[in-house]
Amino acid sequence: MTILSITHKTEYHYRAPVALGQHRMMLRPRETPELRLLSFDLTLSPAANVTWAHDVAGNAVATASFTAMTDMLTVESRTRVDLSAPAWPVFDIAASAQSYPFLYSDDDWTDLGALARPQYFDAAGRLSDWVERFVMGRPTDTLSLLKDVSNGVFSQISYQSRDDEGTQGPLETLDRGYGSCRDFAVLFAEAVRTLGFGARIVSGYLFDRSRDLVGSAGEGSTHAWVEVFVPGAGWIPFDPTNRAVGAGNLIPVAVARHITQVAPVSGTFVGADGDLLNMSVAVTVEGA
């Protein structure tokens, strides 16, 4: 059992007072059998009317409506969780899915839907050609194959932290040979979808007790990884940025088909061009 305290603060500074549109926040962690939410507090300045709902993926989404004009917006969440995921997990994969290729049941295939289909255009099949290098044979061990693809992303793509918004497409990441954790996650998810797996992007936090993991150094460290659905085991977390499997140091907040659907804070304002001076994000994840 590990008690973690998480602070996530986002600030927007404007040149002059602006009218804020609705803002959408995905900051409340998802509870799992290995992650228990102990407390969560959300503070906004200026004050806003906040409503909560769950989206189609079961993520907790807060929507804030503002009335006051302002030259600064602050969104801060403070969270305490109990993380009990093992460092070396064992996955109880169904016998029917232990070897790849396998067939999802009709119900699973229907429910996975777009999660099992590539989301980026690739007319030449370049991504399919790339990921086929990791298929040692047919049949082959399913979990080993997924680990090999994750390791391939880790070994062939250089990590580069990037503060600007947006995510590279998978082919762009392959061509450039570098990317952020978001880019690693998108590439891995698209690669395994090309092989027929159901996969979803996860946004959350990385707990790095030893300070030697990639994507956790400094402030502003939200993290992104992927969960792949394997019958029997369910959703297995893969963090290709750190060549890791399992949720031993991961705190999931939101899951989705596409990386653009899991932005921690998003919204609009009414003002002149250039009124937004800057945005800053500070994240801390500390063990008790």
C-alpha positions, 0 to 999 in steps of 0.5 A: 500500500502506497499513499500518494498526494497529487497536486495539479495546478493549471494557470492561464494569464490574459493581457486584459480581462476576458469572458471565460467560456465553459471549461472541461476538466478531467482531473479526478482519478479513476478508481480500480481494484488497485487504486483507491481514491481517498480524497479529491478537491477542485479549486477554481479562481475566479469562482465558477458553477461546477457540475459533474458527469461521467462520459461514455468511457466512464471518466469523471468530467467536471464542467465549469461555468463562469460569470466574472471577467478575469485576466487570470484563470487558476484550476487546481486539484489536490488528490490523495490515493492509495496505490496497491498495484504490484510491481511485477503483476501476473495477468490471468489471460484466457486460454483462448487468447494466450496465443496471437492471433486470437478472436475476440468474442462477438460481444467484446468485438462489438463493444471494443468498436473503434478502440480496435480500429486504427485512428490515423490514415495510413494508405501505404500501410507503413505502420503495419509493415513496422509492427509486423517486425515484432511478430515472431510467428503465427501463432506467438505468445500474446503477452510477449508480442505486446511487450515486444511492440512496447519495447520497440517503441521505447528502443526506436523512439527517443524521448523528448519532453514537449510543452506545446499542445498537440500530439504527433501522429504515429507516422510522424513519430516514426519519421522523426524518431523522437516524441513525448509520452503522448506520442509514444502512447499514440504510436503504441496504441495504433501499432497494436490496433493494426494487429487487431487488438483493442487499445485505449489511451490513458492520461494520468500521473506517474509516481517515480519514487526513485526519480529515474523514470522518463516523463516524471522529472520536473513540474508539469508532468502529466503522463500518458500510456496505453491499456490493451484489452486481453480476454481474461486479464482485461485492460493491461497497462503498457507504458512504452515511454518507460518500457513498463507493463502493469500499473505499479506506478501509474495513476489513471485519470481518463481513458479514451479512443483518441489522445485529444479526448483526455485533455486535463483542462480545456475551454474557451474565452472571448477576447481579442487575438493575442489576449492569452499571454501564457499557460503554465502547468505544475504537477507534483506526485509525492509519497506519504 
